[in-house]
C-alpha cells in the first residue's frame, strides 16, 4: 500500500524531515566537489548534488547555490572545477559540507589533495577520476526561493583514457563515479543496458543495445 503526503502535510512537516523527503523523492542525483580559490590564494571545496547539464554547443553545465553562500569566495575568480566523487573519497567529500571557518580550506580539513593543471586558476581534487575545468558564464537568480543558478562553460576535461567510447560516451561508472539520493545517502551504480537511438513506431520491446556500425547518432 502506498502512503500519501499532501502539500499541506509537507508544509506542516518538521523542517529537517521535509528537507530529507523532498531531496530524496526526486531520485538519484549527480554529486560532485566544486573547487575554487580566492584572490588571496585561499582554496575552497564544497559538495554539490545539483549539477545539471545545460547544453553541448557550447558545453555548458550548471549548479544551484543557496543564497547565503553566494558572497563567499566560491566564485570570486570566475573559475572553478567540478570533480566527480568515487568510493575512495565519498566520506571526505561529505565532510566538506561542514561549516569550517573561512580561513580553513576544506582540502586541508578533509585531507583531499589540491591539484593544478595547465595553468587553470582553480584547483582540482587530485583523488577524483573525472575532473572538469569550468569558466563562469552566467548567474540566474531564482525568485521563487532566492537560490541562484550558476552556469559555466567547460574549459577542459580530465578522465581515464579507457572510459571514452567511440561515439563520445564517457563511461563514468567504469571511472568509479558514484551517485547520491537525499542529503546523505551515497550509492554505486550498475548499468542495465545502453540502448540504440530511439525511433518512432518500433514494436514493443524491440529496443536493442547500441551498435556503432548500425546506429548512427
URKAWO-V213654 format. One record per backbone hydrogen bond with DSSP energy under -1.0 kcal/mol. CO is the residue of the C=O (numbers start at 0). NH is the residue of the N-H. Records with the same first field share a line. If there is no record, write none. Layout:
CO = NH / NH
//
This chain:
5 = 9
6 = 10
7 = 11
13 = 17
14 = 18
15 = 19
16 = 20
17 = 21
18 = 22
19 = 23
20 = 24
22 = 181
23 = 26
28 = 179
31 = 47
32 = 82
33 = 45
34 = 80
35 = 43
37 = 40
41 = 37
43 = 35
45 = 33
47 = 31
51 = 61
54 = 59
57 = 59
58 = 153
59 = 53 / 54
60 = 151
61 = 51
62 = 149
64 = 147
65 = 68
68 = 71
77 = 135
79 = 133
80 = 34
81 = 131
82 = 32
84 = 177
85 = 88
88 = 92
89 = 93
90 = 94
92 = 95
93 = 96
94 = 97
97 = 99
100 = 103
104 = 108
105 = 109
106 = 111
112 = 125
114 = 123
116 = 119
123 = 114
124 = 127
129 = 83
130 = 157
131 = 81
132 = 154 / 155
133 = 79
134 = 152
137 = 150
139 = 148
141 = 144 / 145
146 = 141
147 = 64
148 = 139
149 = 62
150 = 136 / 137
151 = 60
152 = 134
155 = 132
157 = 130
159 = 162
160 = 163
162 = 170
164 = 167
168 = 164
169 = 171
170 = 174
171 = 176
172 = 175
178 = 186
179 = 28
180 = 184
184 = 180
186 = 178
202 = 205
207 = 195
210 = 214
//
